[in-house]
Amino acid sequence: MDNPLPQAAFFDIDGTLFDTERLWAEALALLLDEELSLRQSARALSELTYGLAWPDACAALRAHFPGRLDGWSDARLGHALCVRFDALFALDPPVIPGAVALLRRLREAGVPCAYVSGSPRATIETNLRRCGLDALLDLSRSVPSDDAPRGKPFPDGYQLALRRMGVAPTEAVAFEDSRVGATAALAAGLGHVYVCPPPGAPDQRYPSDVCRVTAWDDLYR
């Protein structure tokens, strides 16, 4: 796909650079089973929470399991979830090779790249270092969930990333896998928003303005 190079590129993390949406669902299934005796399949939990920032995922869980999460704050649930997620990630880091190759191509072409994610900074950056990818992203101008007042599908994270990069929305591109992520990028006015969900992702109805690609390898070659 022959497109002019952007002035900045923003990568989602879970489901885009790492095939971790499934790991979050597996970690959540472990957490609910071990702490609350709620036996749920990772697939069902993925259908419920796919692409959501943690506060929104918590809201979805509380609505789906009324009363069962009482006594657990979002922060306490999040900490317990991250412990389980980090253990699963360390067993077999699920890097998505095509997305990493795309990131390398853009960096080699001089395009500054950062991430915009609904996951916390500590988890993201530990795993980027673990996989040797931290040097490919401008961490100081990236936006984890810690920094954005509202998670995707709100545009806050992308708007902050644009300000940190110092580029106009139309000069930037976003790479996403989820409907909520693509919605956030479009709402921030990004010039191009590409989506490529990993195998096994739930079916999603993407906004009409996104560009769906079958493989990250198709872009900027």
N, C-alpha and C positions, 0 to 999 in steps of 0.2 A: 504494500500500500504506500504510494508515493505522496507524502504530505510534507509541507514546509516544516522545518524544525520549530518547536515552540520556544518561547522565552523561559518557560519553567514547566516542570512536570511534577505532578503530585500522584503518589501511589498510595492506595489503600494497602493495609497490611493483611488482615485476615481474609483469606479467600482470593487474594490477588498476588502478593509476594509469597505468602505461606498458605498452604492448604490447611488452615487452622480453624475454620468455622466448624469443621467436624470434630476437631479436638476440643474446642470449647463445649460442644454439645456432649461429648463423651465425659468431659470433666464435670459438667453440670449433672449428668446422669449419676455419676459416682457420688457427688455431693448430696443430691436429693435422697439417694438410697442410704448412704452411710449416716447422714445427720438427721434425716426426717422420715426415714422408712417409706419414702415415695419411690416406687419402682417405675421408671419411665425409660423408654428407649431413646437412645441418642437421636435417632431419626425424628421422632415425634418432637423432641425438644428443639431440634434444629428448625423444624417447620414453624415452631412457635417464636423463635428468637433470632432467626437468621438475619445478620447484618445490623441488628439493633445495637445502639450504645447501651452500656450496662444499666443506667437508670431506666431506660425504656424496656430492656429485657426483664428487669426486676418487676416493673409494673405489669408486664405481660404475664409473668409467673404468678404474681399475687392474684391477678384476675382469674388465672386458670386454676389455681389451687387456693380458693378462698379460705383464709384462716390458718392454712398450714404453715405459712412462713412468718406468722406473728412471733415477735420476740427476736427476729433476725433483721437487723438493719441492712440496708443495701451495702454499706461498707463491710460489715461482718461477712455477709454472703460473698461479696467480691473477693475478700482476702482468702476465704476458704476455697473459692473457685480457682483463684490464681495458683494456690499451692498445688492443687491437683493438675491444673493445666500445665504448669511448668514441669512437673514430673513426666507427664505424657510427652511434651515437646522434647525433652532431653533424651528420651528413649530413641527417637527417630525424627530428627528435624524435617518437617514436611515442606521443603522448599519447592516452589513451582518454577522449574527450570526456564520456561519460556519467558516468564515475567522478569526473572533475574537477568536473562540475556538482553531483554528490552531495556532494562535499567542500565546495564553496562553500555549498550549502544548509545543511549542518550548522554551518559556521562562522558564517554569518549568523544562525542560530538560537541562537548562543551555546554550542554544543557544542564542547568542546576536542577537537582531533584530533591524532593522532600516527601515525607509521608503525612497523611491525614487519616487518623484512625480513631475508632471508638474504644480502643484498648488503652490501658495505662502505660505511661512512659517506661516504668521499670521493667515490665514484662516485655514490651516491644524491643527496647534497646538491649536488654540482656540477650534476647534471642537473635537480634541482628548481629551482635558481637559473636555469639556462639557460632553463627553461620558465616562469619567473615564479610558481612554485607554493610556494616555500619559506616565504612569509609565511602560507600557509594551514595549515601544520603546525607543531606545537610541537616543534621540533628537539631541544630540551634534554630532552624527555621521550620522545623516540622511541628505538627500539632497532634498530640495525643489527647485522650479523653480528659486528662488533668487540666488542659488549657482551654477547652471549649465550653462556654456556658451551657450550650445545648448540643446534644449529639445529632448525628445524622438521623432523619432526613433534613434537619434544619441546616442552613448554610454556614453556621457560625465557624466551624472548623476550617472550611475552605476560605472564608473571608479573612480569617486571621492568617492563614498560610499565605494568601496573596499579599497582605500587608507586610508580612515578614520578608517575603521575597522581593517586594517592591515592583510588582508587575501588574499590569491591567488584566482583568479577568479574561478578556478575549485573546490575550497572548499566552495563556496557559492551557494545559490539557490535564485531564484526570484519567486514571486507570482504576476501575472498580469492578466488583463482581456482583454487588447486591443492588436491588431496587432502591433501598433507602440511601445507599451511598451515591448512586447515580443521581437520585433526586436532589441530594444536597449539593452536588457539584453543579448541576444545572441551575439550581436556585441561586448559586453564587455567581452565575454568569460565565462560567468557563467556556472557552472557545470550542473545545471538543471534549466529549466525555465518552470513553470507550469502556465497554463491559465485556468480560470473558469469564463466566462462572466456571469454577472447577468441576470436574466430574462428580456426580452425586449431589450437587447442590439442588435444593428445592426449586421447582418451577416458579418463576417470578414474572410479573408483568412489568416490564421496564418502561420508563417514559419514552414517548415516541421520538424524542430528539437525541437519544443516545445512539452511538454506533456500536452495534454488536459484532464482535469478531470471533472467529472460531478458534484462533490461537494467537497468543501475544507475539509469536514469531512473525506474524503478518505485518507488523507495524515498524515503520522507520528503518527499513532495510536498505 
